[in-house]
Amino acid sequence: MANEDQRQLLLHRCRLVRMRARIKNQLDAIAKNEGLTSSRTWSAKRRQLIEGLPLTGWYAKRRADLLGLLDALDTRIEPLDAAVLTAAEQNAEAKLLMTHPGVGPVVSLAYVLILGDWRRFPRGKQVGSYLGLIPAEASSGKHQQQMGHVTKQGNTLLRWLLVEAAIKAQSKDPNWHRQYLRLSMNKHHGVPKVAIAHKLAVRLYWMLRSGQNYTQVMERGPHAGQSVQPNG
């Protein structure tokens, strides 16, 4: 029952975060229409610029309402973040996964709760498949195979969280970063994110299986994980 309650906490928190992201996107659209340069990140300075735009009438009302909704969501999300952090710190496996760059309490707790007993997966490849992070293969010619879209089976919430975490994780791993940049040059913008998310999911699995934190796993080299044996 405790695990199910925590899963509901994660689901509720992530849905509110997505609502907040949509509101920020609408405010960014207003800013763009008024000539402000686009920004990938939201900051206090960005908000001040939007608040300072010389809008009138219902356009100004729309901005005010969106900012009000943003403040209300921030107020509601803050205690949820605190609750997730407490739950993650009290979970030994989630706490271990938080040693990985880009993996905070939300991602680590979701991974542990949603994946369940990792011992049922003999290899990391099965984890990627279970989470829907394995590209589907489509035949193209007699001797060629083309990698299609991901299967998108498994848990949507965890897959989305891993993709978001992968963006931060690749910036701390030179090998992942090189692959991310290479795929970004030739593929749809979602492909590199999913590719790194798959690597992240597998590495987290091997951290749980080996009982080792991020530093210990990386001491084995850039391809650490596949040859790690479970403790005991």
C-alpha positions, 0 to 999 in steps of 0.5 A: 500500500505504501508503494502504491501511495507513493506512485500516486504521489509521483503521478500527481506531481508529474501531472501538475508539472506538465500543466505548469510547463504548458502554461510557461509555453503559453507565456513564452508564446506571448513573449515571442509575439511581442518580439522577445527572443525565445528561451529554453529555460524559465527564470525570474529574469524571463518572468520579469521581461514578460511582466514588463511587456506593454500589453493591453485589454484581454491580452494583458488579462490573459498574461495575468491569469497565466501568471496567476495559475503559474504561481498557484501551481508552484505553491502546490508542487513545492510540498509534493517535491518535498514529499518525494525527496523524503520518500526517495531518501528513505528508500535505499535503492532510490538513494543509490540511484540519486548518485547518478548525474541528472537523476534526482528524487523524482526519477530515482523513486519512479524507477524503483517503484515502477520497475519493481523487482529488478531481479526479474530482468536477467539483462539490461536489454530486457529493462529497455524493452520493458520500458519501451525504449527499444526502437522497433525494427523495420525491414528495408531491402534484403540485407538492411534493417531500419530502426523505427520509432520506439515501441512505447510499451511499458510505463509512460510516466517513467519513460518520460522521466528518463527522457527528461533526465537523459538530457542532463545526464548526457552533459556529464558523460563525454561518451554519451554527449558525443553520441547525443551530438552525433544523433542530433545532427542527423536524426529527429530531435527526439531520437538522441533523447530516447537513445540516451534515456535507454542507456540511462535506464540500463545503467540504473539497472546495473547500479541496482544489480551491482549495489554500486553507486555512480562513481564506483560503476564509472571506475570500471570504464565507459561501458560499465554495467554489462559485465558487473556481477550482482553482490553476494 
